[in-house]
Amino acid sequence: MLFIFAFIIARVVTMLLLPPGMKWADKIGAIDVPDVRKVHTQAIPRVGGIAMVAGSVVSILLLAELNQQLISILVGFLVIWGFGLWDDKCDLNYKVKFLGQLLAVVIVVTWGDVIVRTFP
């Protein structure tokens, strides 16, 4: 039941943040302009990730019991979010995006004392 409640909170927060985020996207330059690799034919805002992260973080903060491991996961989550914002604004190279993902993993594994038992 807790998972359903967490999903509902995350979904509601995300849905509430999307409309103002779409208006805000033009002001910060988070607009995806069509090119040869894109399917869309007109410029669209790239702010869905911002709203989704906010919804997820709010849900976690409201319902989860915070400990060192969960805090490190949230920090790693926010590092990924920050690199996503940066990518939306500047269209980053894949190497920089990978560096952000690696940084997030290092934070979670070292600070959160998470043990990776298998690596497929």
N, C-alpha and C positions, 0 to 999 in steps of 0.2 A: 504494500500500500504506500509506503514511503517513496518508492521509486515513481509511482504514478503521480503523487503529489509534487515531487521534484520536477518531473516532466512538465506538469501543468504550470508551475511557477516559471520555469525557464521559457516555455512557449509564450505565456502571457507577456512576460517582460520583453521578449524578442519582438512580439507583434506590436507592442506599444512603442518600441523604439524605432521600428522601421520607417514609418512615415516622416517623423522629424529628421531621421538620419538621411533619408533620400533628399530632403530639401537642403540639408547641410552639406551633402556630398559635393555639390557644385562649388560651394565656397572654399572647400579645402582641396579641390582638384581631384577628388576620388571618383572620376568619371571614366568609364571604359569606352573608348572610342573604337568603332568598328575598323577592322583591317582585314587582310587576306586570311588570317588565321581564325577570325571570329565568325560566329554564326549570326549574331544579331546585326541589324542594318542601321540602327541608330544608337546614339550614345546612351548608356545606362549607368546609374550610380552603382559604385562598388562598396556598399556599406553593410551588406547582409552579415558579414563576419563580425563586424563590430557589435551589432545587436545580438547575435547568437552567443558571443563570448560573454557579453554583459548578462544575458539571461542565464547562462550556465553558472557564472560566478555568483550571481545573486542567489540562485537556487542552492548552491553549495554552501554559501555563507549562512543562509537561513536554516538549513536543515542538517548540516553535517557537524560533527564534533571536531573542532579544529585541533590538530596535533602537528608535530614537526613534519611528518610525512605529507599530510594533506596540504600544509602551507607550501612545502617545496613543489608539490604538483601544481598548485595555483600559481606560484611564481613562474614555473616552467610554462604553464598555460599562457600567462601574460607576456612572456618573452615571445612565444609563437604569435600571439596577437599583435605585439608591437612590430614584429617583422612583417606580419600581414598588412598592417597599416602602412608601413614603409613601402611595401610592394605595391599597394593600391595607389599610392601617391607617385612613386618613381619607376615602377615596372622593373624590379630588381632582376639581376642576373641569377641564374639557378644556383651558382656557387655561394652567393650571399645568403639566399634562402636556406640552403643546406647548412651553412654556418649557424644560422639562427636556430635551426632544429637541433643541431649538435649541442649548442649552448644550453638549450632547454633540457635536453637529456642529461647533460653533465650536472646541471643544477639539481634535477630530481634524483639522480643516482647518488651524488655525493652528499648533498645537504639533506635529502630526505631519507638517506640510507636505504634506498631501494636496491634490491639485489635482482639482477637479470640472470635467471637460471637457464634459459634456453635462448638461442639465437638462430632462428630458422634460416 
